[in-house]
């Protein structure tokens, strides 16, 4: 059994995860993208990054009111994302390989 770095199935699963996230990103509106990016930057960022993220997140309506704007990949109803996760978990159960975190498009 090879390592996860050498495993073609790990690489294929990581690509499937990347594709599912990229699709969700492309379908998200700009307000959701801005808040997501600011929140990511806030992690390990500066105090100014945290303040910017808080301001952008405040501008979004509560989730219950903007359901159509929530990226579909956040929903368990997204079959592409759900299938990629299932494949990742099954592959780990069979091989013990941890699929490397994919590089996301943002």
SULRAMO-V937954 format. One record per residue. N is the residue number from 1. PSI is psi as a letter, one per 30 degrees, with the letter a starting at -180 (NA if undefined). BURIAL is + if it has 16 or more other ideal C-beta (glycine too) atoms within 10 Angstrom, else -. Layout:
{{N/PSI/BURIAL} {N/PSI/BURIAL}}
This chain:
{{1/k/-} {2/l/-} {3/l/-} {4/e/+} {5/f/-} {6/f/-} {7/k/+} {8/e/-} {9/e/+} {10/e/+} {11/e/-} {12/e/-} {13/e/+} {14/e/+} {15/e/-} {16/e/+} {17/e/+} {18/e/+} {19/e/-} {20/e/+} {21/e/+} {22/e/-} {23/e/+} {24/e/+} {25/e/+} {26/f/-} {27/f/-} {28/k/+} {29/l/-} {30/e/-} {31/e/-} {32/e/+} {33/e/-} {34/e/+} {35/e/+} {36/e/+} {37/e/-} {38/e/+} {39/e/+} {40/e/-} {41/e/-} {42/e/+} {43/j/-} {44/g/-} {45/a/-} {46/l/-} {47/e/-} {48/e/-} {49/e/+} {50/e/-} {51/e/-} {52/e/+} {53/e/+} {54/e/-} {55/e/-} {56/e/+} {57/e/-} {58/e/-} {59/f/-} {60/k/-} {61/l/-} {62/k/-} {63/e/-} {64/f/-} {65/f/-} {66/h/-} {67/e/-} {68/f/-} {69/f/-} {70/k/-} {71/k/+} {72/f/+} {73/f/+} {74/f/-} {75/k/-} {76/f/-} {77/f/-} {78/j/+} {79/e/-} {80/e/+} {81/e/+} {82/e/-} {83/e/-} {84/e/+} {85/e/+} {86/e/-} {87/e/+} {88/e/+} {89/e/-} {90/e/-} {91/e/+} {92/e/-} {93/e/-} {94/e/-} {95/f/-} {96/g/-} {97/k/+} {98/k/-} {99/k/+} {100/k/-} {101/k/-} {102/l/+} {103/k/-} {104/l/-} {105/f/-} {106/NA/-}}
